[in-house]
Amino acid sequence: MKVYKAYAKVNIFLKITGLRDNYHEIISRFMRVDSLYDELSFIPKDELGGKSQNFCINGDFTCEVEQNTIYKAYFALKKATQSEALEQLMHTYGVSVKKSIPAFAGLGGGSSDAATYLKMCNEVLHLGLSTNELALVGLQVGADVPFFIYGYASANVSGIGEVVEEFKEETLDIEVFTPDVKISTPKVYQTYREDFYAPIDGFERERLKQTSSKKILETMDVKEANDLFAPALQEYKELKNYYKQGWHFSGSGSSFFRVIES
């Protein structure tokens, strides 16, 4: 069976621009990390020992199947397409996931897995959904999923994650370090809202959107580049034991990253 790669991402910068209901609106530069990815494939259920299960995922996951983003993506796709072929596929096959992207790490592993699964189904079953249509399905699963659906190496992501605009630039060779700190994204956002809320204005947003990732990493320190670093540090004080000068922080953490100079 064909193996599909679900790549990780880092946030070169992540700034809050305002609020929309219970969500924070952002502007962020997402960059794909080509050296870090999960591997997904369809495997016959009898090979996975999962005949009795309606939906079978095989992989090193800490959550229940019902909480898995791939499982949620299946239901979102089923609702959007009403496809009997999709039901038949998941009756016969399970999803095998070789995990390399750490969970709770700000690297988008769950979102990337969901996006990759949606693209696999679209390809294998010839569902004929456009990239935009798939991204809308993905948004039902999580705010970061559309970025991975589009598959850009670098993009400006805004709104609550649904606006993805390709940013053409040289891709950077990125080294990632993930400490053993499990971070709750909702908790970090809540702390930001309560103690650090200071959205940037439209001028700063446009400036950041047009600045190369290389320049941002050279000119902004970890706190300037990522609005979630200070609240994450406040909630998870052990993070300061892992921070090193010159490294940046991805998403709500706990991963740090830097550019490997060639």
Secondary structure, DSSP 8 states (H G I E B T S, - for coil): ---EEEEEEEEEEEEEEEEETTEEEEEEEEEEEEEEEEEEEEEEHHHHT-TT-SS-EES--SS-GGG-HHHHHHHHHHHHH--HHHHHHHHHEEEEEE--S-SSSSS-HHHHHHHHHHHHHHHHTT----HHHHHHHHHTT-TTHHHHHHT-SEEEEEETTTEEEE-------EEEE--S----HHHHHHHIIIII-----HHHHHHHHHS-HHHHHHHS-HHHHBTTHHHHHHH-GGGGGT--TT-EE-TTSS-EEEE---
